[in-house]
Amino acid sequence: MTEKFYITTPIYYPSRKFTLGNCYTTVICDSIARFNKILGKDVFFMTGTDEHGQKIAQSAKAASKSEMEYLDEMIADAKELWKMLKIDYDKFIRTTDDYHVKAVQKIFRELYDKGYIYKSTYKGKYCVPCESFWTESQLVDGKCPDCHRDVIDQEEEAYFFKLSAFGDRLLELYKNEPDFLKPQSRVNEMVTNFIKPGLSDLCVTRTSVKWGVPVDFDPKHTIYVWIDALSNYITGLGYGSDDDSNFKKYWPADVHIIGKEIVRFHAIIWPAILMALDIPLPKRVFGHGWLLFGGDKLSKSKSVASTECVDPRILVPRYSSDAVRYILLREIPFGSDGNYSTELFLNYVNSDLANNYGNLVSRTFSMLKKYRESVIPNHYNSEEEIDVDLINSVKKAVIDCKEYIETNFDVSKALASVFEIFSKANKYIEVTEPYRLAKDETKSNRLDTVLRNLLECIRIGTVLLSAFLPDCSKKVIDSLHIEKSLYEDLNEFYKLKTGEKVEELGILFPRLDVEKELQELAEINSEKL
Ligand code: ME8
């Protein structure tokens, strides 16, 4: 039976247009999903939007629109952005979708019927922008520990979820399933900051917030936006709906990939809810670091906006989806924070995409055209040390790439392994000097072998690359007539069809004049301000 793989992004708030930060998680998930398809798995990749709560209602009001009018426009923009970035999701869930609303009500009722939810009075500290309740001990200098803004005292009749009952089970979970939450530093944070000090019961309804899912048996209460949002991971598969076949097929999730600021919700509240519902837990939660813009998580800060162009809606059409995907996937060691800058982005396009991959493909294709009329040559005796070395390095890179993704979802290192193949192949050209071989008729077989080895490197590297940079790799895959691109075909050289003619390819990545680009982008930016 085909192995299944279910991966999710957070569902983002459409209270503002999606940023490069949202693109970061989504591109990573898309690449991991695509990679698992290459591994032959039956993949389900879900993303979506978190559409309830005060912040959304406020944004709609500020835009003088009804909530749904406002949301529909924001979601159209979000979907357009995902299309531009070649995000190939299987499902886009909106928490305003009818089936989701009904399923959340069912989940709430079931938790109530089982005694995990009870009615009481809430008194506490609430951060309006984050829609998070905090205990006094969690505040930092009296302010929200996430956004550092003021919190308010809140008192109202409310329902509570018995989160306090799950501390020991969560500690057991982290101990028995060391892969549940990654990286390991996040486990330490959860234990030290939240579980060891003692979990409080969680207030899970609001009477003052109207834009949300009402409790069906007590409709003046609106379900807390995080209960509504976290449930998406199962309701999107049909849990709580008539057709729950996808839930049966794909749950538990293989991984929820999220930013580190929302690990608390995914590694404490979400498993507790699932335990209460008697539903298996996701296999992994991965809390990645932040993409920082001038040292800041938000690309909106003033210092950033004046000098940097961070709008993916400008960058993608100008430099291609692959270029933007590349910087997001490659620059930041997965799990840590990392700085983004336009200059870094443009330099990466030149060094890795144009000079390394693009150059390898264009040199190889033009030599093939010049010396062999674009026909894939046979290979003869590849026992020369340089050939053996090349073949071994490629095989190692293929294994490394898979290991990085499978053990740690480390897209950055996986992509670096793929580029290792291209670097090796470029060096192979320097050493074997095919242009010299072409001048000596007695070296014809050797020239065939060298060209064939280069084409095989391109085939193998490009199939791996197709998980990360789908557009440029598709062009190369098509021109080499690679019919199916599965991982099992990457273990060996000489899988291309000898005698077949390759199609011409244009330039994959033109070299950029970095200074000129920086200037033009700054101008575009100042026009926008
Ligand atoms: O938190 N660097 O939605 P959100 C890296 N609706 N990742 C970033 C980022 C950055 N600078 N900026 C945003 C929510 N992200 C809730 C989630 S899930 C049940 C509910 C990514 O719109 C990262 O994945 O604030 C982060 O966790 C997410 O966007 C926050 O999106």
Residues whose N, C-alpha, C, O or C-beta is under 5 A from the ligand:
A	BS01	ME8	P10 I11 Y12 Y13 G21 N22 Y24 T25 D50 A229 L230 I258 G259 I262 G289 W290 L291 K297
